[in-house]
Amino acid sequence: MKTIHRNPDVMWREEADALARVREALDRGEAVEETGTSVLFSGGTMLSLNYLGTEIWKLCDGRTPEGIVAELLPQFEVDEAVLREDVQAFLDELAVKGFIRYAQ
């Protein structure tokens, strides 16, 4: 089974103020998909991640995609199949851009 690892050459920073605002908005039931909570930098490319993207990124520590979904499912009010699809699509995007690597 494939495990996912962050590319060690990627610099990243979680934005504490934005993260706090997003958590407060979530507590109020507001949508936060468009709010960036972290930034990735690699090879001249910068990528801003929303809350879900940030949480997925932090779990790219040798887990499988299924392990990431299992960890996130209790945190988000979403159908498991939808979350699995979103996680895989995001991982695919990160892999194409070289931000993560798969290992066997």
N, C-alpha and C positions, 0 to 999 in steps of 0.2 A: 504494500500500500504506500502511496506517495506521501511524503511529509513535506511541509512547506517551511522555508527558511527565508528570513529577511536577508537581502544582499548586504553584507557588512560594509560595502562602500557607500551605502545610502545614508546620508545624514538626515535626521528628522527631529522635529520639535513639536511637542504638544503645547497648544495654546491654553494656558490655565484659565484665563479670563473667559475665553470663548467657550471652553468646556463647562465652566460654572453657569454661564448664561443658557447653554443648551440644556443642562440638567434641570435648571429652574423652569425652562419652557416645557420640557417633557413632563414635569410635575403638574403643570397647568394644562396638559393635554394638547399643547401646540405642536405644529409641524416644525421640524428642525432639519429637514433633508438638505437644505441649501446653505446651512451654516457650517463653515469650516472650523474644525477643532485641532487640526494638526497639519503640518507641512512636511513633505518629503523633498529632498534635493539629491540629484544624482546626475553626473555628466552633463551639466547645464540644463537639466530638466527639473522643473519644480511642479509638484502636484499637491493641491490642497485637498484634504480629506474631511468629509463630514463625520458626524459622531459614529455612525455604523462603520464607515471605512476605517476610522481610527481604531475602533475596538477590534476589527478584523486584523488590521496591521499589527497590533500589539500581540495577537495570538499566533502570528507567523513565526513560531519559535520551535518548530519541529513537530507540530501537531499535523494531523490529517485534516482535510476539509470537513470530514464528519465530526472530528473533535472540535473544530472551531464552531460549527453549527450547534453542537451539544452545549458548548459553553455559553453561547450567545442567546439561545432560545429562551431561557428563563428571564432574560433582561429585556426582551422586546415582545410586544404584543403583536405577533405575526404568525401565520400558519407556517409550520415547519418546512413544507415544500417550497413556499415562497422564499423563506430565509435561505434555504439550501441553494436555490437558483441564484439569488442575489449574491451570496457569498462566492459561489463558483464564478459568476460573471466578473466580480471584482477581482478575484484572484487571477483570472485569465488576463484581465487588463494589466494588473501589476506585473505578471510574468512577461507579457509582451514588451513592457517598458523596461524590463530588467530590474525591477525593484525587489522581486522575490525569485527564489529558485526552488525547484522541486528536487527531492532526493528519494531514492528507493529505500 
